[in-house]
Amino acid sequence: MTTSGLAHIGLGWPSDGSAEVGAPSSGLGWPGRDITPSHAFATQRPVTTEIGTPPTDVLVSRETARDEYVEQLSEREQLAASLPEPGAETPLARAVAEDARRRISLTGKIFPKPDHTRVLTVANQKGGVGKTTTTVNVAAALAQAGLRVLVVDIDPQGNASTALGIDHHADVPSIYDVLVDGKAVVDVVQECVDVPNLWCVPATIDLAGAEIELVSLVAREMRMERALTAYLDGTAERGEERYDYVLIDCPPSLGLLTVNAFVAADEVFIPIQCEYYALEGLSQLLKNIELIKSHLNPGLHVSTILLTMYDGRTRLSAQVAEEVRTHFPDHVLRTTVPRSVRISEAPSHGQTVMTYDPSSSGALSYLEAAGELADRGAAGQDAVLGARTASTHVSQSIPPNSN
């Protein structure tokens, strides 16, 4: 059987020229010999055919147009842009090509440092939206890109500590000792062995009773803020570089632990699952942030929203993403995190997906999201968002029957 015969039965082989003119494409991204270039990649150029003959317009192939564009890019960008462009009729091939481009563009890239330590609380009172997963993977991505990152786990389940490979059994000094007993953060922080430049303040099961114990303590809402500020201010005295990012992983509630996280942070990072239930609590979360801002932390603001568990095969995910982007155009990252088995498998190995399978689509998505976060911080966009009133966010909240 000739290769043209293979092309006709849909195995994606290029034609050897023996196929009939006008034969259909195999549908797997191999163009036929006689296919007219797509207008999306074609350009018009006048060409003189003979002396004295006026120029005529001819179509330049998509390969020629791409080669000319590639010459103007950096070496890394050139390699990504030189990858072949699959046809629109091959969504799987397009997804594979896009992942390859992101892998080339992002792997080994150094992210810009912010001009100050950015403290972000990763919060959403709904459970199962990807708070912990987002916290540890964004933190690992930032650390791999050359930034110093601290993760503070204040969820009694301790899942962030597990994902970073940090011991958090009952006898380990933890954030509980900081909040309830007044221990210094420097005495409980641990370095992540799998990811350089990444540290973690673990959570233990003792934290489950901290909500009740904090009620009778003085300045119960300010205890984390004071401890964290003292730790960050003391980095120079300890001969350490300052942290670039602090990410606080919150429990799925709006109790005293989450309030402590809001008071300690400057920014709120909200992961939103691409399903309707995840939207229902968003208005209430924004109202609580407004209360914290009014009474305890005037500088608190929502800076970042990340869409997680996105399934491009369903209309629901697309509708939820469109709804959120419509109401919060300046806050939502361009990157969406897809549903990924690798992301779910990684914690069972005591790792983030960034170290478990760095080439997976989930790892690339979190790396790209971390890059956006870093670029915004370096450009000062977080300060611009902070200048906007929280009442604007509340007035733009998602209506209860938006579907």
C-alpha positions, 0 to 999 in steps of 0.5 A: 500500500502506498503512503497515499493509500494510508492517507486516505484511510486516515492514518495521518501519512503525507501523500507521496504524490500518487493520490488523486487531485482534490483527495480529502485530508486525512484529518490528522494534521497532514496537509495534502499536496494540493491544499490551499494555504489557510488565510490565517497564515497566508500573506499577499506579496507582489512578485515580478514574473518577467521584465516589464511585466507588472507584479501579480499577487500570489499567496505565500504558504503558511510555512514561509510566513511562519519562517519570516515571523520566527526570525524576529523572535528570541531563540526560545520563542523561535523554537516554540513558534517553529512548531507545525500548526495542526489543522482546526479539524484535529483538536487533540493534535492542537492540544499536544502542540500547545503543550509543546509550545508552553513547555519550550517557552516556560521551562527554565524561565526565570520569573521577575522579582517583585519590589516587596514581599507579596503576601497572598491568602489563597481562600474560598469557603467552598471546599474542593475548588483547588485551594491547596493544590493551587497553593503548593503548585504555584509556590513550587513553580515560583520557587523553580523559577528562582524566587524565594517562597514561603507556604503557610498551611493553616488548614487542619487537614495539613494537605499542603504540608503533605504535598510539599513532603513536610512532616506534620504529625502531632509532635512537630512544631507547627502553625498551631504553636505560633497562633496559640502559644506565641512561638516564633515562626522561625522555630517551626518553619521547614525547608522543602527538600524537593524544591529549592527556595521553598519553605513551609510552616506546617499544620498539624491536627492540633489546629482543629481545636485552635478555633475554640482556643483563639476565642479567649485570646487577646487580639485573636484576629491579629496573631498570625499577622504579628508573627509573620511580620516579625519573621519577615522583618528578621530575615536580614538579621538572620543573614537571609534573603527576603522572601518574594512570595508568601502563600497562605493556604486556608481551610474551606471556611470563614472562621478565625483561622481564615480571618487571621490569614486575611489580616496577615495578607495584602492580597487575596488569591481565589481559585474558582472551580468551573462549576456553578456551585463554586460561583454561589459563595463568591459574593459572600466571600467578597462581602467578608473581604470587605468586612475585613478591609473595613475593620481589620486590614484596610490594605486587603484586596482581591488581586488574582482569580484562577479558574481550576478544573476546567474541562474544555469538552463541556459547555458548562466550563466555558460558560462559567469561565466566561461569566467570571471573566465578564465580572472580573476582567482585571483579576482573572488569569488568562491561564486555566487549570484543566482536570488532570490525573497527574495533579491528583496523583502527585500528593500521594507521592508527597510531591507537587505536580511540578516535580512529579510530572513537570511535562504534564498539562497540569504542571504547565498550566500552573507554571504559566499561571505562576508566570502571570502572577509574577509578571503582574507583581513585577509590573505593579498591577497588584497595587493598581487592583488594590486601589480599587474599592471592594464595593466595586467587587461586591457590586459585580458579584455573580448573580444567583441565577446567572445560568 
